[in-house]
Amino acid sequence: MAQNLTSPWVTRITTANTRYNEWANKYRCNDLEQYYRGFQWNMSKATDKSLLPYTLNMIYSTVKIKLANYLVYTPRVIIAPKPGDAAFEIERAIASSQVKEAVANTLLVDNEANFSVAIEKAARDSFFRLGLIEVGYSASFIENPNVDKPEFASDKNPEISKDRITTAPRETIESERIYFKYINPRRFRVGDIGEGDTLDTSSWYGYYDYVYVKDLAAALKIKVDNLKSSLASGAASSAGENEVDELVKDQDELVKIWHIWDNRSRQRYIITDTDGEIRFKKPFERKCVFDLRWDMDFEGFYPIPPTFQWISPQDEINESREQARNHRRRFTRKFQCIENGVTVEEVDKFNYGPDGTLIFTKREDAITAISSPDLGKASDQMLVIPKDDFNLISATSQEARGMGDRVTATQANIIESRSNIREGAEVERINSWLAKIVREALLLARDRFTQPMQTESPQDMQSQMLMDYNTQRTYAQVFPDQLDDGYDFVVLIDVASTSPNQNQLEKQKFLEFITVMQQFPQLAMSPLLIREAAYRIGYRNERVIREMQQSALLQMIGQAQQLGMMEPGGQAQRMNEQMTPPDPSEIQNQLDNQMVQ
């Protein structure tokens, strides 16, 4: 079937594909992925594939190092209250944030949610193209066991005078969950209007996927015959491509569809690729696709891939290593001998004798070594300079690679502090991306969930007296209406769960917070004051702040009791007596006593 050229989405998708291909070709995105895999030499004309050139894959190791510093398998999140209107109550907001925190961490550890795997793949893609995650809701339904069979008056049932039709739903939700879907950036497109530097400011965005025709027909509740013309195999796509994806070229029952979010109409569409026909639409309120981009380009949405800047030093490293290896293979040790200076027997001893064989010659220096061509002093620099250039452009220190530089302690501290600035900014970007994903997951659970969740009790880690502290974990049910309590929140990634470097920074903040509380215990008298001090320092763990507040209050009470300020006749009473001037009779008695003495 020919394409429906009257559909506006055919033109829009075709234009978006053209822009995407121009960007991917300009920044060599396909080459960047091949470099990461280790295919860094052009072997198309090589006759012997087994003789591969020398490859020192710095791109692979650098990406792995950075991902290890940025991500953990399952991070923990901290939910902090966000101040609202004049009716904002800090204590209720804190209790609400603790419930949301328990729900958020429960969603992340759900094996079916696929959070860890999706995040790791998307973060890796961000070095070559961009990272993309979709947050969605899914549920499975079963037949409602509480639905009775309808009774009709024609059954001559004396208890009813007319037909009784059940009002309960025929199906009920068996299970529901929030999922985190990894989106292949090769399939993602953006329709730009103006700057279009974010998804919200673009006219539309979406990605294509392949589904079985029977599954799509069942989901859309239409006949399979209506989708036969949209089969992916053998059909040209809306991008004008002559060939379909390699993964599906031999599949006869797949349909290529587009998931489109149109910002102008605020509608989400499912569009078949071959004809541009809208098969499904649904309004949406919030963005559910979250992108990770490191370097913004001067115009448009698509970024500058970080690894694009690493290609030149990577090529230089490989060429230097390959040149040194070829030189070592080509030139072997050779010797020259003066004619008639060595007998034949001595030559045989030289060629075949064991180590340490004594050779007799007729002349001095009759056998001398012939030196191989020297690459010069620049040969060592040819191996060192490209690696230094690579570390410089990728902002990867020698310490991060498990190596050390021969510098003084002062220089090492300066270099470390400068490196931490850039690394801290990169970690902050990753954490901000993760926080947006977790926030959408919580909002989606609030809007769509109908059943209670089993979560770790938010009371477990709350402030408790030491004698009452229980190390056993308890669990509690959280109902959907508890998430819709009117209190807004801020999602923070617990940096102690992301990387050792960030854990060290968080440790410094914690120790500074403890020091301030010891110096100014009066801050514990007010929840607002203690949180203001903690936030100024950069420490935002609400549970620890509450525990610190109670500990400081107990400490102040203990000090007051030791000084006697809380008991009658104690230090407070003695201080009051000392500051009260004596009356005249007491003065006279004191003078009389002194005269008698």
Disulfide bonds with the S-S distance in Angstrom:
none
